[in-house]
Amino acid sequence: MNWFKTLIVILLLMLTPELMSAQCAMCRAALETGGGEAMAKGVNNGIMYLMAVPYILIAVIGFFIFKKMK
């Protein structure tokens, strides 16, 4: 049962990039309206946040695999 829950979580995490990439047009439209430098800085920070999440997930999964093997 524990593996089933893990599989469900992994599948849900794999589906989230589709939801996130759907917002790209909205980001571009917000920047084109002339929101200023603050808006662009916020969008860039959001991009960095979204880019870091997969690396953090891989590190956490690798850590748990390492602990289980040890």
CHARMM-style PDB file with segment names, atoms N, HN, CA, C and O in Angstrom:
ATOM      1  N   MET     1       0.820  -1.195   0.000  1.00  0.00      PROA
ATOM      2  CA  MET     1       0.000   0.000   0.000  1.00  0.00      PROA
ATOM      3  C   MET     1       0.865   1.260   0.000  1.00  0.00      PROA
ATOM      4  O   MET     1       0.506   2.267  -0.611  1.00  0.00      PROA
ATOM      5  N   ASN     2       2.010   1.197   0.691  1.00  0.00      PROA
ATOM      6  HN  ASN     2       2.302   0.379   1.187  1.00  0.00      PROA
ATOM      7  CA  ASN     2       2.898   2.349   0.738  1.00  0.00      PROA
ATOM      8  C   ASN     2       3.454   2.667  -0.651  1.00  0.00      PROA
ATOM      9  O   ASN     2       3.602   3.837  -1.005  1.00  0.00      PROA
ATOM     10  N   TRP     3       3.762   1.633  -1.437  1.00  0.00      PROA
ATOM     11  HN  TRP     3       3.642   0.683  -1.149  1.00  0.00      PROA
ATOM     12  CA  TRP     3       4.272   1.853  -2.787  1.00  0.00      PROA
ATOM     13  C   TRP     3       3.198   2.467  -3.674  1.00  0.00      PROA
ATOM     14  O   TRP     3       3.496   3.262  -4.566  1.00  0.00      PROA
ATOM     15  N   PHE     4       1.952   2.093  -3.423  1.00  0.00      PROA
ATOM     16  HN  PHE     4       1.711   1.447  -2.698  1.00  0.00      PROA
ATOM     17  CA  PHE     4       0.850   2.647  -4.205  1.00  0.00      PROA
ATOM     18  C   PHE     4       0.722   4.148  -3.957  1.00  0.00      PROA
ATOM     19  O   PHE     4       0.527   4.919  -4.897  1.00  0.00      PROA
ATOM     20  N   LYS     5       0.830   4.562  -2.705  1.00  0.00      PROA
ATOM     21  HN  LYS     5       0.989   3.936  -1.941  1.00  0.00      PROA
ATOM     22  CA  LYS     5       0.761   5.987  -2.378  1.00  0.00      PROA
ATOM     23  C   LYS     5       1.933   6.736  -3.002  1.00  0.00      PROA
ATOM     24  O   LYS     5       1.770   7.841  -3.519  1.00  0.00      PROA
ATOM     25  N   THR     6       3.110   6.128  -2.949  1.00  0.00      PROA
ATOM     26  HN  THR     6       3.242   5.230  -2.528  1.00  0.00      PROA
ATOM     27  CA  THR     6       4.288   6.746  -3.547  1.00  0.00      PROA
ATOM     28  C   THR     6       4.103   6.904  -5.049  1.00  0.00      PROA
ATOM     29  O   THR     6       4.449   7.941  -5.615  1.00  0.00      PROA
ATOM     30  N   LEU     7       3.564   5.886  -5.688  1.00  0.00      PROA
ATOM     31  HN  LEU     7       3.283   5.044  -5.228  1.00  0.00      PROA
ATOM     32  CA  LEU     7       3.323   5.943  -7.128  1.00  0.00      PROA
ATOM     33  C   LEU     7       2.327   7.046  -7.469  1.00  0.00      PROA
ATOM     34  O   LEU     7       2.516   7.772  -8.445  1.00  0.00      PROA
ATOM     35  N   ILE     8       1.284   7.174  -6.685  1.00  0.00      PROA
ATOM     36  HN  ILE     8       1.131   6.584  -5.892  1.00  0.00      PROA
ATOM     37  CA  ILE     8       0.289   8.221  -6.922  1.00  0.00      PROA
ATOM     38  C   ILE     8       0.927   9.605  -6.795  1.00  0.00      PROA
ATOM     39  O   ILE     8       0.681  10.484  -7.621  1.00  0.00      PROA
ATOM     40  N   VAL     9       1.742   9.796  -5.766  1.00  0.00      PROA
ATOM     41  HN  VAL     9       1.942   9.082  -5.094  1.00  0.00      PROA
ATOM     42  CA  VAL     9       2.403  11.096  -5.569  1.00  0.00      PROA
ATOM     43  C   VAL     9       3.337  11.401  -6.732  1.00  0.00      PROA
ATOM     44  O   VAL     9       3.362  12.530  -7.224  1.00  0.00      PROA
ATOM     45  N   ILE    10       4.097  10.420  -7.174  1.00  0.00      PROA
ATOM     46  HN  ILE    10       4.077   9.503  -6.775  1.00  0.00      PROA
ATOM     47  CA  ILE    10       5.019  10.630  -8.295  1.00  0.00      PROA
ATOM     48  C   ILE    10       4.254  10.976  -9.562  1.00  0.00      PROA
ATOM     49  O   ILE    10       4.658  11.870 -10.305  1.00  0.00      PROA
ATOM     50  N   LEU    11       3.158  10.278  -9.815  1.00  0.00      PROA
ATOM     51  HN  LEU    11       2.830   9.551  -9.212  1.00  0.00      PROA
ATOM     52  CA  LEU    11       2.357  10.574 -11.003  1.00  0.00      PROA
ATOM     53  C   LEU    11       1.761  11.980 -10.941  1.00  0.00      PROA
ATOM     54  O   LEU    11       1.729  12.684 -11.951  1.00  0.00      PROA
ATOM     55  N   LEU    12       1.298  12.386  -9.782  1.00  0.00      PROA
ATOM     56  HN  LEU    12       1.325  11.815  -8.962  1.00  0.00      PROA
ATOM     57  CA  LEU    12       0.760  13.744  -9.645  1.00  0.00      PROA
ATOM     58  C   LEU    12       1.843  14.794  -9.856  1.00  0.00      PROA
ATOM     59  O   LEU    12       1.593  15.834 -10.467  1.00  0.00      PROA
ATOM     60  N   LEU    13       3.044  14.527  -9.354  1.00  0.00      PROA
ATOM     61  HN  LEU    13       3.247  13.682  -8.858  1.00  0.00      PROA
ATOM     62  CA  LEU    13       4.143  15.468  -9.550  1.00  0.00      PROA
ATOM     63  C   LEU    13       4.562  15.542 -11.016  1.00  0.00      PROA
ATOM     64  O   LEU    13       5.002  16.590 -11.490  1.00  0.00      PROA
ATOM     65  N   MET    14       4.423  14.432 -11.726  1.00  0.00      PROA
ATOM     66  HN  MET    14       4.065  13.581 -11.341  1.00  0.00      PROA
ATOM     67  CA  MET    14       4.767  14.432 -13.143  1.00  0.00      PROA
ATOM     68  C   MET    14       3.750  15.226 -13.965  1.00  0.00      PROA
ATOM     69  O   MET    14       4.084  15.719 -15.043  1.00  0.00      PROA
ATOM     70  N   LEU    15       2.536  15.355 -13.480  1.00  0.00      PROA
ATOM     71  HN  LEU    15       2.265  14.955 -12.604  1.00  0.00      PROA
ATOM     72  CA  LEU    15       1.509  16.097 -14.203  1.00  0.00      PROA
ATOM     73  C   LEU    15       1.587  17.603 -13.970  1.00  0.00      PROA
ATOM     74  O   LEU    15       1.039  18.370 -14.762  1.00  0.00      PROA
ATOM     75  N   THR    16       2.248  18.040 -12.916  1.00  0.00      PROA
ATOM     76  HN  THR    16       2.694  17.417 -12.273  1.00  0.00      PROA
ATOM     77  CA  THR    16       2.275  19.467 -12.601  1.00  0.00      PROA
ATOM     78  C   THR    16       2.983  20.333 -13.641  1.00  0.00      PROA
ATOM     79  O   THR    16       2.584  21.486 -13.804  1.00  0.00      PROA
ATOM     80  N   PRO    17       4.012  19.856 -14.362  1.00  0.00      PROA
ATOM     81  CA  PRO    17       4.601  20.742 -15.376  1.00  0.00      PROA
ATOM     82  C   PRO    17       3.600  21.172 -16.439  1.00  0.00      PROA
ATOM     83  O   PRO    17       3.695  22.283 -16.961  1.00  0.00      PROA
ATOM     84  N   GLU    18       2.643  20.310 -16.767  1.00  0.00      PROA
ATOM     85  HN  GLU    18       2.566  19.408 -16.343  1.00  0.00      PROA
ATOM     86  CA  GLU    18       1.632  20.694 -17.743  1.00  0.00      PROA
ATOM     87  C   GLU    18       0.795  21.852 -17.221  1.00  0.00      PROA
ATOM     88  O   GLU    18       0.450  22.760 -17.977  1.00  0.00      PROA
ATOM     89  N   LEU    19       0.471  21.826 -15.955  1.00  0.00      PROA
ATOM     90  HN  LEU    19       0.751  21.088 -15.341  1.00  0.00      PROA
ATOM     91  CA  LEU    19      -0.304  22.916 -15.371  1.00  0.00      PROA
ATOM     92  C   LEU    19       0.513  24.195 -15.308  1.00  0.00      PROA
ATOM     93  O   LEU    19      -0.017  25.286 -15.523  1.00  0.00      PROA
ATOM     94  N   MET    20       1.799  24.065 -15.015  1.00  0.00      PROA
ATOM     95  HN  MET    20       2.229  23.179 -14.841  1.00  0.00      PROA
ATOM     96  CA  MET    20       2.649  25.244 -14.901  1.00  0.00      PROA
ATOM     97  C   MET    20       2.929  25.874 -16.255  1.00  0.00      PROA
ATOM     98  O   MET    20       2.946  27.099 -16.375  1.00  0.00      PROA
ATOM     99  N   SER    21       3.148  25.054 -17.277  1.00  0.00      PROA
ATOM    100  HN  SER    21       3.134  24.059 -17.180  1.00  0.00      PROA
ATOM    101  CA  SER    21       3.458  25.622 -18.590  1.00  0.00      PROA
ATOM    102  C   SER    21       2.243  26.282 -19.215  1.00  0.00      PROA
ATOM    103  O   SER    21       2.386  27.085 -20.136  1.00  0.00      PROA
ATOM    104  N   ALA    22       1.064  25.965 -18.740  1.00  0.00      PROA
ATOM    105  HN  ALA    22       0.948  25.312 -17.991  1.00  0.00      PROA
ATOM    106  CA  ALA    22      -0.138  26.602 -19.261  1.00  0.00      PROA
ATOM    107  C   ALA    22      -0.187  28.080 -18.900  1.00  0.00      PROA
ATOM    108  O   ALA    22      -0.933  28.834 -19.525  1.00  0.00      PROA
ATOM    109  N   GLN    23       0.569  28.505 -17.932  1.00  0.00      PROA
ATOM    110  HN  GLN    23       1.175  27.892 -17.424  1.00  0.00      PROA
ATOM    111  CA  GLN    23       0.542  29.889 -17.481  1.00  0.00      PROA
ATOM    112  C   GLN    23       1.543  30.770 -18.214  1.00  0.00      PROA
ATOM    113  O   GLN    23       1.576  31.978 -17.977  1.00  0.00      PROA
ATOM    114  N   CYS    24       2.352  30.208 -19.088  1.00  0.00      PROA
ATOM    115  HN  CYS    24       2.325  29.227 -19.280  1.00  0.00      PROA
ATOM    116  CA  CYS    24       3.383  31.000 -19.764  1.00  0.00      PROA
ATOM    117  C   CYS    24       2.791  32.158 -20.564  1.00  0.00      PROA
ATOM    118  O   CYS    24       3.347  33.257 -20.555  1.00  0.00      PROA
ATOM    119  N   ALA    25       1.683  31.934 -21.249  1.00  0.00      PROA
ATOM    120  HN  ALA    25       1.231  31.042 -21.257  1.00  0.00      PROA
ATOM    121  CA  ALA    25       1.058  33.009 -22.020  1.00  0.00      PROA
ATOM    122  C   ALA    25       0.584  34.126 -21.097  1.00  0.00      PROA
ATOM    123  O   ALA    25       0.647  35.301 -21.457  1.00  0.00      PROA
ATOM    124  N   MET    26       0.117  33.768 -19.927  1.00  0.00      PROA
ATOM    125  HN  MET    26       0.066  32.813 -19.634  1.00  0.00      PROA
ATOM    126  CA  MET    26      -0.334  34.775 -18.971  1.00  0.00      PROA
ATOM    127  C   MET    26       0.844  35.620 -18.484  1.00  0.00      PROA
ATOM    128  O   MET    26       0.714  36.833 -18.320  1.00  0.00      PROA
ATOM    129  N   CYS    27       1.980  34.986 -18.255  1.00  0.00      PROA
ATOM    130  HN  CYS    27       2.085  34.001 -18.388  1.00  0.00      PROA
ATOM    131  CA  CYS    27       3.167  35.737 -17.810  1.00  0.00      PROA
ATOM    132  C   CYS    27       3.597  36.722 -18.884  1.00  0.00      PROA
ATOM    133  O   CYS    27       3.893  37.881 -18.591  1.00  0.00      PROA
ATOM    134  N   ARG    28       3.630  36.261 -20.129  1.00  0.00      PROA
ATOM    135  HN  ARG    28       3.389  35.321 -20.368  1.00  0.00      PROA
ATOM    136  CA  ARG    28       4.053  37.135 -21.225  1.00  0.00      PROA
ATOM    137  C   ARG    28       3.086  38.309 -21.374  1.00  0.00      PROA
ATOM    138  O   ARG    28       3.509  39.447 -21.574  1.00  0.00      PROA
ATOM    139  N   ALA    29       1.792  38.026 -21.275  1.00  0.00      PROA
ATOM    140  HN  ALA    29       1.448  37.101 -21.112  1.00  0.00      PROA
ATOM    141  CA  ALA    29       0.798  39.094 -21.400  1.00  0.00      PROA
ATOM    142  C   ALA    29       0.946  40.110 -20.272  1.00  0.00      PROA
ATOM    143  O   ALA    29       0.798  41.311 -20.498  1.00  0.00      PROA
ATOM    144  N   ALA    30       1.234  39.644 -19.073  1.00  0.00      PROA
ATOM    145  HN  ALA    30       1.354  38.669 -18.889  1.00  0.00      PROA
ATOM    146  CA  ALA    30       1.399  40.560 -17.943  1.00  0.00      PROA
ATOM    147  C   ALA    30       2.618  41.451 -18.136  1.00  0.00      PROA
ATOM    148  O   ALA    30       2.592  42.626 -17.768  1.00  0.00      PROA
ATOM    149  N   LEU    31       3.680  40.907 -18.706  1.00  0.00      PROA
ATOM    150  HN  LEU    31       3.701  39.952 -19.005  1.00  0.00      PROA
ATOM    151  CA  LEU    31       4.888  41.709 -18.924  1.00  0.00      PROA
ATOM    152  C   LEU    31       4.717  42.701 -20.069  1.00  0.00      PROA
ATOM    153  O   LEU    31       5.298  43.786 -20.047  1.00  0.00      PROA
ATOM    154  N   GLU    32       3.917  42.326 -21.073  1.00  0.00      PROA
ATOM    155  HN  GLU    32       3.445  41.445 -21.090  1.00  0.00      PROA
ATOM    156  CA  GLU    32       3.722  43.210 -22.216  1.00  0.00      PROA
ATOM    157  C   GLU    32       2.835  44.403 -21.887  1.00  0.00      PROA
ATOM    158  O   GLU    32       2.861  45.400 -22.609  1.00  0.00      PROA
ATOM    159  N   THR    33       2.060  44.326 -20.829  1.00  0.00      PROA
ATOM    160  HN  THR    33       2.039  43.516 -20.243  1.00  0.00      PROA
ATOM    161  CA  THR    33       1.180  45.440 -20.487  1.00  0.00      PROA
ATOM    162  C   THR    33       1.940  46.600 -19.855  1.00  0.00      PROA
ATOM    163  O   THR    33       1.344  47.634 -19.553  1.00  0.00      PROA
ATOM    164  N   GLY    34       3.217  46.447 -19.656  1.00  0.00      PROA
ATOM    165  HN  GLY    34       3.701  45.607 -19.902  1.00  0.00      PROA
ATOM    166  CA  GLY    34       4.018  47.536 -19.113  1.00  0.00      PROA
ATOM    167  C   GLY    34       3.941  47.628 -17.608  1.00  0.00      PROA
ATOM    168  O   GLY    34       3.819  48.720 -17.053  1.00  0.00      PROA
ATOM    169  N   GLY    35       4.013  46.499 -16.949  1.00  0.00      PROA
ATOM    170  HN  GLY    35       4.112  45.612 -17.400  1.00  0.00      PROA
ATOM    171  CA  GLY    35       3.946  46.474 -15.496  1.00  0.00      PROA
ATOM    172  C   GLY    35       5.191  47.023 -14.829  1.00  0.00      PROA
ATOM    173  O   GLY    35       5.219  47.211 -13.612  1.00  0.00      PROA
ATOM    174  N   GLY    36       6.200  47.276 -15.605  1.00  0.00      PROA
ATOM    175  HN  GLY    36       6.178  47.123 -16.593  1.00  0.00      PROA
ATOM    176  CA  GLY    36       7.423  47.841 -15.042  1.00  0.00      PROA
ATOM    177  C   GLY    36       8.427  46.771 -14.663  1.00  0.00      PROA
ATOM    178  O   GLY    36       8.221  45.576 -14.874  1.00  0.00      PROA
ATOM    179  N   GLU    37       9.521  47.249 -14.096  1.00  0.00      PROA
ATOM    180  HN  GLU    37       9.688  48.220 -13.924  1.00  0.00      PROA
ATOM    181  CA  GLU    37      10.617  46.348 -13.747  1.00  0.00      PROA
ATOM    182  C   GLU    37      10.264  45.436 -12.578  1.00  0.00      PROA
ATOM    183  O   GLU    37      10.769  44.317 -12.489  1.00  0.00      PROA
ATOM    184  N   ALA    38       9.410  45.902 -11.689  1.00  0.00      PROA
ATOM    185  HN  ALA    38       8.999  46.811 -11.761  1.00  0.00      PROA
ATOM    186  CA  ALA    38       9.020  45.074 -10.540  1.00  0.00      PROA
ATOM    187  C   ALA    38       8.280  43.823 -11.000  1.00  0.00      PROA
ATOM    188  O   ALA    38       8.483  42.741 -10.450  1.00  0.00      PROA
ATOM    189  N   MET    39       7.420  43.971 -12.007  1.00  0.00      PROA
ATOM    190  HN  MET    39       7.254  44.850 -12.453  1.00  0.00      PROA
ATOM    191  CA  MET    39       6.680  42.822 -12.532  1.00  0.00      PROA
ATOM    192  C   MET    39       7.642  41.834 -13.176  1.00  0.00      PROA
ATOM    193  O   MET    39       7.522  40.628 -12.958  1.00  0.00      PROA
ATOM    194  N   ALA    40       8.593  42.323 -13.964  1.00  0.00      PROA
ATOM    195  HN  ALA    40       8.690  43.303 -14.141  1.00  0.00      PROA
ATOM    196  CA  ALA    40       9.563  41.447 -14.615  1.00  0.00      PROA
ATOM    197  C   ALA    40      10.420  40.726 -13.582  1.00  0.00      PROA
ATOM    198  O   ALA    40      10.734  39.547 -13.745  1.00  0.00      PROA
ATOM    199  N   LYS    41      10.796  41.427 -12.529  1.00  0.00      PROA
ATOM    200  HN  LYS    41      10.541  42.385 -12.396  1.00  0.00      PROA
ATOM    201  CA  LYS    41      11.600  40.800 -11.476  1.00  0.00      PROA
ATOM    202  C   LYS    41      10.805  39.698 -10.783  1.00  0.00      PROA
ATOM    203  O   LYS    41      11.354  38.644 -10.460  1.00  0.00      PROA
ATOM    204  N   GLY    42       9.524  39.934 -10.554  1.00  0.00      PROA
ATOM    205  HN  GLY    42       9.078  40.790 -10.816  1.00  0.00      PROA
ATOM    206  CA  GLY    42       8.673  38.918  -9.935  1.00  0.00      PROA
ATOM    207  C   GLY    42       8.526  37.689 -10.810  1.00  0.00      PROA
ATOM    208  O   GLY    42       8.569  36.561 -10.318  1.00  0.00      PROA
ATOM    209  N   VAL    43       8.351  37.905 -12.113  1.00  0.00      PROA
ATOM    210  HN  VAL    43       8.316  38.821 -12.512  1.00  0.00      PROA
ATOM    211  CA  VAL    43       8.235  36.771 -13.038  1.00  0.00      PROA
ATOM    212  C   VAL    43       9.544  35.996 -13.078  1.00  0.00      PROA
ATOM    213  O   VAL    43       9.529  34.765 -13.081  1.00  0.00      PROA
ATOM    214  N   ASN    44      10.662  36.687 -13.109  1.00  0.00      PROA
ATOM    215  HN  ASN    44      10.674  37.687 -13.107  1.00  0.00      PROA
ATOM    216  CA  ASN    44      11.958  36.003 -13.119  1.00  0.00      PROA
ATOM    217  C   ASN    44      12.175  35.205 -11.840  1.00  0.00      PROA
ATOM    218  O   ASN    44      12.711  34.098 -11.887  1.00  0.00      PROA
ATOM    219  N   ASN    45      11.768  35.750 -10.702  1.00  0.00      PROA
ATOM    220  HN  ASN    45      11.333  36.650 -10.663  1.00  0.00      PROA
ATOM    221  CA  ASN    45      11.878  34.999  -9.449  1.00  0.00      PROA
ATOM    222  C   ASN    45      10.990  33.762  -9.482  1.00  0.00      PROA
ATOM    223  O   ASN    45      11.380  32.705  -8.986  1.00  0.00      PROA
ATOM    224  N   GLY    46       9.808  33.885 -10.057  1.00  0.00      PROA
ATOM    225  HN  GLY    46       9.491  34.744 -10.459  1.00  0.00      PROA
ATOM    226  CA  GLY    46       8.913  32.734 -10.184  1.00  0.00      PROA
ATOM    227  C   GLY    46       9.506  31.651 -11.067  1.00  0.00      PROA
ATOM    228  O   GLY    46       9.378  30.462 -10.778  1.00  0.00      PROA
ATOM    229  N   ILE    47      10.152  32.065 -12.140  1.00  0.00      PROA
ATOM    230  HN  ILE    47      10.257  33.032 -12.375  1.00  0.00      PROA
ATOM    231  CA  ILE    47      10.797  31.099 -13.034  1.00  0.00      PROA
ATOM    232  C   ILE    47      11.916  30.369 -12.303  1.00  0.00      PROA
ATOM    233  O   ILE    47      12.059  29.154 -12.439  1.00  0.00      PROA
ATOM    234  N   MET    48      12.701  31.098 -11.535  1.00  0.00      PROA
ATOM    235  HN  MET    48      12.585  32.085 -11.425  1.00  0.00      PROA
ATOM    236  CA  MET    48      13.780  30.458 -10.773  1.00  0.00      PROA
ATOM    237  C   MET    48      13.209  29.475  -9.749  1.00  0.00      PROA
ATOM    238  O   MET    48      13.769  28.398  -9.542  1.00  0.00      PROA
ATOM    239  N   TYR    49      12.111  29.840  -9.116  1.00  0.00      PROA
ATOM    240  HN  TYR    49      11.656  30.715  -9.284  1.00  0.00      PROA
ATOM    241  CA  TYR    49      11.462  28.958  -8.140  1.00  0.00      PROA
ATOM    242  C   TYR    49      10.978  27.677  -8.819  1.00  0.00      PROA
ATOM    243  O   TYR    49      11.206  26.578  -8.312  1.00  0.00      PROA
ATOM    244  N   LEU    50      10.316  27.819  -9.954  1.00  0.00      PROA
ATOM    245  HN  LEU    50      10.130  28.711 -10.366  1.00  0.00      PROA
ATOM    246  CA  LEU    50       9.814  26.642 -10.663  1.00  0.00      PROA
ATOM    247  C   LEU    50      10.954  25.779 -11.192  1.00  0.00      PROA
ATOM    248  O   LEU    50      10.821  24.558 -11.271  1.00  0.00      PROA
ATOM    249  N   MET    51      12.063  26.398 -11.551  1.00  0.00      PROA
ATOM    250  HN  MET    51      12.171  27.390 -11.487  1.00  0.00      PROA
ATOM    251  CA  MET    51      13.203  25.643 -12.054  1.00  0.00      PROA
ATOM    252  C   MET    51      13.886  24.855 -10.936  1.00  0.00      PROA
ATOM    253  O   MET    51      14.433  23.781 -11.186  1.00  0.00      PROA
ATOM    254  N   ALA    52      13.863  25.374  -9.714  1.00  0.00      PROA
ATOM    255  HN  ALA    52      13.419  26.247  -9.511  1.00  0.00      PROA
ATOM    256  CA  ALA    52      14.554  24.722  -8.601  1.00  0.00      PROA
ATOM    257  C   ALA    52      13.793  23.520  -8.053  1.00  0.00      PROA
ATOM    258  O   ALA    52      14.409  22.606  -7.504  1.00  0.00      PROA
ATOM    259  N   VAL    53      12.486  23.500  -8.187  1.00  0.00      PROA
ATOM    260  HN  VAL    53      11.986  24.242  -8.633  1.00  0.00      PROA
ATOM    261  CA  VAL    53      11.675  22.439  -7.582  1.00  0.00      PROA
ATOM    262  C   VAL    53      12.072  21.042  -8.073  1.00  0.00      PROA
ATOM    263  O   VAL    53      12.223  20.151  -7.237  1.00  0.00      PROA
ATOM    264  N   PRO    54      12.249  20.797  -9.377  1.00  0.00      PROA
ATOM    265  CA  PRO    54      12.644  19.440  -9.792  1.00  0.00      PROA
ATOM    266  C   PRO    54      13.985  18.997  -9.214  1.00  0.00      PROA
ATOM    267  O   PRO    54      14.154  17.829  -8.863  1.00  0.00      PROA
ATOM    268  N   TYR    55      14.933  19.916  -9.113  1.00  0.00      PROA
ATOM    269  HN  TYR    55      14.796  20.865  -9.397  1.00  0.00      PROA
ATOM    270  CA  TYR    55      16.234  19.556  -8.551  1.00  0.00      PROA
ATOM    271  C   TYR    55      16.122  19.209  -7.073  1.00  0.00      PROA
ATOM    272  O   TYR    55      16.788  18.290  -6.596  1.00  0.00      PROA
ATOM    273  N   ILE    56      15.295  19.930  -6.358  1.00  0.00      PROA
ATOM    274  HN  ILE    56      14.754  20.676  -6.745  1.00  0.00      PROA
ATOM    275  CA  ILE    56      15.083  19.628  -4.942  1.00  0.00      PROA
ATOM    276  C   ILE    56      14.415  18.268  -4.788  1.00  0.00      PROA
ATOM    277  O   ILE    56      14.788  17.487  -3.913  1.00  0.00      PROA
ATOM    278  N   LEU    57      13.427  17.982  -5.637  1.00  0.00      PROA
ATOM    279  HN  LEU    57      13.124  18.616  -6.348  1.00  0.00      PROA
ATOM    280  CA  LEU    57      12.758  16.677  -5.582  1.00  0.00      PROA
ATOM    281  C   LEU    57      13.733  15.537  -5.850  1.00  0.00      PROA
ATOM    282  O   LEU    57      13.713  14.522  -5.153  1.00  0.00      PROA
ATOM    283  N   ILE    58      14.580  15.699  -6.850  1.00  0.00      PROA
ATOM    284  HN  ILE    58      14.597  16.523  -7.416  1.00  0.00      PROA
ATOM    285  CA  ILE    58      15.559  14.658  -7.167  1.00  0.00      PROA
ATOM    286  C   ILE    58      16.523  14.472  -6.003  1.00  0.00      PROA
ATOM    287  O   ILE    58      16.881  13.341  -5.675  1.00  0.00      PROA
ATOM    288  N   ALA    59      16.945  15.561  -5.378  1.00  0.00      PROA
ATOM    289  HN  ALA    59      16.653  16.480  -5.644  1.00  0.00      PROA
ATOM    290  CA  ALA    59      17.853  15.455  -4.237  1.00  0.00      PROA
ATOM    291  C   ALA    59      17.193  14.736  -3.064  1.00  0.00      PROA
ATOM    292  O   ALA    59      17.825  13.903  -2.415  1.00  0.00      PROA
ATOM    293  N   VAL    60      15.940  15.048  -2.789  1.00  0.00      PROA
ATOM    294  HN  VAL    60      15.426  15.725  -3.316  1.00  0.00      PROA
ATOM    295  CA  VAL    60      15.231  14.402  -1.676  1.00  0.00      PROA
ATOM    296  C   VAL    60      15.031  12.919  -1.953  1.00  0.00      PROA
ATOM    297  O   VAL    60      15.246  12.088  -1.070  1.00  0.00      PROA
ATOM    298  N   ILE    61      14.623  12.581  -3.166  1.00  0.00      PROA
ATOM    299  HN  ILE    61      14.448  13.256  -3.883  1.00  0.00      PROA
ATOM    300  CA  ILE    61      14.439  11.169  -3.521  1.00  0.00      PROA
ATOM    301  C   ILE    61      15.769  10.432  -3.441  1.00  0.00      PROA
ATOM    302  O   ILE    61      15.829   9.317  -2.924  1.00  0.00      PROA
ATOM    303  N   GLY    62      16.840  11.047  -3.950  1.00  0.00      PROA
ATOM    304  HN  GLY    62      16.791  11.953  -4.370  1.00  0.00      PROA
ATOM    305  CA  GLY    62      18.160  10.432  -3.863  1.00  0.00      PROA
ATOM    306  C   GLY    62      18.603  10.228  -2.430  1.00  0.00      PROA
ATOM    307  O   GLY    62      19.208   9.206  -2.105  1.00  0.00      PROA
ATOM    308  N   PHE    63      18.310  11.190  -1.567  1.00  0.00      PROA
ATOM    309  HN  PHE    63      17.818  12.020  -1.831  1.00  0.00      PROA
ATOM    310  CA  PHE    63      18.661  11.065  -0.152  1.00  0.00      PROA
ATOM    311  C   PHE    63      17.939   9.880   0.483  1.00  0.00      PROA
ATOM    312  O   PHE    63      18.550   9.096   1.209  1.00  0.00      PROA
ATOM    313  N   PHE    64      16.640   9.748   0.211  1.00  0.00      PROA
ATOM    314  HN  PHE    64      16.143  10.385  -0.379  1.00  0.00      PROA
ATOM    315  CA  PHE    64      15.888   8.640   0.796  1.00  0.00      PROA
ATOM    316  C   PHE    64      16.345   7.288   0.248  1.00  0.00      PROA
ATOM    317  O   PHE    64      16.372   6.301   0.983  1.00  0.00      PROA
ATOM    318  N   ILE    65      16.698   7.235  -1.021  1.00  0.00      PROA
ATOM    319  HN  ILE    65      16.676   8.037  -1.619  1.00  0.00      PROA
ATOM    320  CA  ILE    65      17.224   5.991  -1.589  1.00  0.00      PROA
ATOM    321  C   ILE    65      18.561   5.656  -0.939  1.00  0.00      PROA
ATOM    322  O   ILE    65      18.816   4.499  -0.605  1.00  0.00      PROA
ATOM    323  N   PHE    66      19.410   6.655  -0.759  1.00  0.00      PROA
ATOM    324  HN  PHE    66      19.203   7.595  -1.031  1.00  0.00      PROA
ATOM    325  CA  PHE    66      20.705   6.446  -0.114  1.00  0.00      PROA
ATOM    326  C   PHE    66      20.524   5.929   1.309  1.00  0.00      PROA
ATOM    327  O   PHE    66      21.209   4.994   1.724  1.00  0.00      PROA
ATOM    328  N   LYS    67      19.603   6.537   2.059  1.00  0.00      PROA
ATOM    329  HN  LYS    67      19.047   7.297   1.722  1.00  0.00      PROA
ATOM    330  CA  LYS    67      19.359   6.102   3.440  1.00  0.00      PROA
ATOM    331  C   LYS    67      18.805   4.681   3.481  1.00  0.00      PROA
ATOM    332  O   LYS    67      19.141   3.910   4.380  1.00  0.00      PROA
ATOM    333  N   LYS    68      17.965   4.334   2.520  1.00  0.00      PROA
ATOM    334  HN  LYS    68      17.692   4.961   1.790  1.00  0.00      PROA
ATOM    335  CA  LYS    68      17.376   2.995   2.496  1.00  0.00      PROA
ATOM    336  C   LYS    68      18.427   1.940   2.150  1.00  0.00      PROA
ATOM    337  O   LYS    68      18.390   0.830   2.681  1.00  0.00      PROA
ATOM    338  N   MET    69      19.354   2.278   1.271  1.00  0.00      PROA
ATOM    339  HN  MET    69      19.384   3.180   0.840  1.00  0.00      PROA
ATOM    340  CA  MET    69      20.395   1.332   0.869  1.00  0.00      PROA
ATOM    341  C   MET    69      21.442   1.150   1.958  1.00  0.00      PROA
ATOM    342  O   MET    69      22.085   0.103   2.036  1.00  0.00      PROA
ATOM    343  N   LYS    70      21.613   2.149   2.786  1.00  0.00      PROA
ATOM    344  HN  LYS    70      21.091   3.000   2.723  1.00  0.00      PROA
ATOM    345  CA  LYS    70      22.660   2.115   3.803  1.00  0.00      PROA
ATOM    346  C   LYS    70      22.299   1.289   4.967  1.00  0.00      PROA
ATOM    347  OT1 LYS    70      23.086   1.167   5.906  1.00  0.00      PROA
TER     348      LYS     70
END
